[in-house]
Amino acid sequence: MKMINGLYAAAALASALVAMPAVAATPIVSAGKLTGATGVEIGGKSYDVAFLDGTCGSVFGACNASHFTFTSLSSAMTASNALLSQVFINGAAGAFDTRPNLTAGCTSSAVCNILIPYAQGFGVVLAGDAVNSFTTSLDFSVPASIAANASTATLGSYVYAKFTPSVTAAVPEPATWAMMFAGFGLMGAALRYRKRSTKLSFA
């Protein structure tokens, strides 16, 4: 009976951990401005991001796909959604979700467009756009484009997001932790049952 109770407890713990939301990224703040973040989880990998003003070429070294971290619309949109759910949130470090002008490169209090380029051609940069507005319900991701020679420094509501792979190992997903704890629980229950069976056989 104790073993069965132990199995139920392990299963309950596993279910609770699977249901836990993903951990938010760690914001990088300078003089009250959000300049980037570390530990942004995208597709099972961890990235650091910096919000930088300038032209595509000045921010990325060269304005072409080989210098972009994400090279398809779908991956750029996934990165955009990760920014909105993990970085642009209100917390102890600042109200980065509802105050767009707290993001480096954005001066508009209404909206900040964070561009994640994935391709360039004919002088136009194609990007995923994480639109962070002063109202959470109006935040969304959308495909966007900008002239390659345009500088976001002259556009008060636009800034580039430059992603790089994190040097630290990615934090395991909640499901991974759940499986580990469930395994430990099952091992413990099996050991207790085995110990009890051994005592009974020698009695």
N, C-alpha and C positions, 0 to 999 in steps of 0.2 A: 504493500500500500504506500509506504514511504517513497519507493522508487517511482510509482505512478505520480505521486504528488510532485516529486522532483522534476519529472518530465513535463508536467503541466506548467510548473513555474518557469522552466527553461523556454518552453514554447511561448508563454506569455511575454517573457522578456524579449525574445526574438521579435515578436509582433510589434511590441512597443518601439523597439529600436528601428525597425524598418519604417515605421510611421513617422519617425522624427524628421523634421525638415533639414535641408542642407545647411551647413554652417556658412555664415556670411563671410565674405572676404575681409581682410584687414585693411582699413583705409589708411592712406598716407596723406597726412594733413600738414600744411605749412602755412603759418600765419592765418589760420582759420579757413584756408582754401583746400579743397580736395584736389590733390595733384595726381592721385593714382591709387592703386591698391595692390596688395599681394594676396596670393592664394585664391585667385578666381578660378573656380572649377568649371571646365568646359569639356564636355565629351570624355569625362574620366581623367583628364589631365589638368594640372595646375599651372596657372599663368600669373605673371605680374603685368600690370598695365600702368602706363603713364599717359596723362592727358597733356598734349603738346600743341602749341600754336605754330603756324607757319604754312609754307606750301608743302605739297605732298613730297617733293624732292628733298626739302630741308629737314622734314621730320623723319623720313624713312631712309635717307641716304641716296636713294634713287627711286623714282616713281614707276616701279613695275612690279609685277606679281612675285618675282624672285625675292623681293625685299619685304613682302607682306607675309604676316603669320598665317592669315586665312586667305585661301585662293579660290573660293567659290561663294556664290551668294548664300547658299544654305549654311555654310560654316560661319560666314560673317554675321548672318542673322542669329545664329545660335549664340555667338559671342555677344551680340547686342542684347539679347534677352538675359544673358548671364550678368551683364552690367546692371540692368534694371532690377534684377532680383537679388543680387549679391552685393553690389557696390552702392547704388543710389537708394539708400535706405536711411531713415532717420534713426539716430542713435546718440550715444554719449559723445561721440566725436563731432557731431553736427547734424543739422537737418538737411542732409544732402538730397533727400527725395523731394521735399516740398520747397526747397530754396535753390533753384538751378544756378543762381549767380554765385553760389558757394563753390562751384566747380571751376577749377583753373581754366582760363580761356573763355569763360562765359560771363558776360556782364548783364544779360537779360534776366530779369526776375520772373519772367513768364515761362521760358523754355530754354533748354540747352540740348543741342543736337550733337551727339558724340559719334563721329564718323569712323568706321572700321573698313578701310579699303581692302578690296580683294582683286581688282583688275584695273587696268588702265589702257586706254586706246583712243587715238585721234584727239589727244589733248584733254580727255575727260576721265576722271577717276570714278569708278563704280564702287559703292560702299554700302555696308549695312549701317543704318542710322538708329541709334538708341535715343529715342526722344524722351527726355526727362522733363516733365512739366511741373508746375507748382501744385497740381492736383494729381494725386496718385492714380486716380481712375483714368486719367488722360495720358498716362505713360504708355508707349508702344514702340515697336520696332518696325522699320519700313525700309525698303530699298531706296537708295539715294544716289545722286551724282553731283560732282563738283568739278569745276575747271582745274586741271592739274597745276596751272600757274597761279591759281587764286590762293591767297593767304588767309587762313582762318583768323589771323590776328586782326584783320579788318572787319571781321564778321562777328558781332557780339554774341551770337547764339550758336556758334559752331566751334568745334575743337576736334582734333584728331585723337584717337586712342591707339597707342602703340603697345602691342602685346609682345611679351617675351616669355619663354618657358621658365617656370620657377626653378630655382636651383635646389630647393628643398623638396623632399618627397611629398607627393600628394597625400592628403589626409584620407584614410580609408572611408569608403561610402558607408552610411548607416547600415545598409544591408550586409556589408562585410563584417562589421562589428557584431551584428545580430547573429550571423552564422558562427562566429568565433565563440561568443558567449553561450549560444545554444550548445555548441560542441563541448565546451567546458562543463556545462550543466549536466549533459548526458554522461560524460566521463565520470563526474563525481557521483552521480546516481548509480552508475554501474559498479563503481568501486565500493560504495556503501552496501549494495546488494550482495556483491561477492564476499565482502567481509562478514556479513550476516550469515550467508550460506555456509561459510567455512566454520564459523562458531557452532552452528547447528549440527554439522556433521561430526564434530568432535565431542558433542555433549552426551 
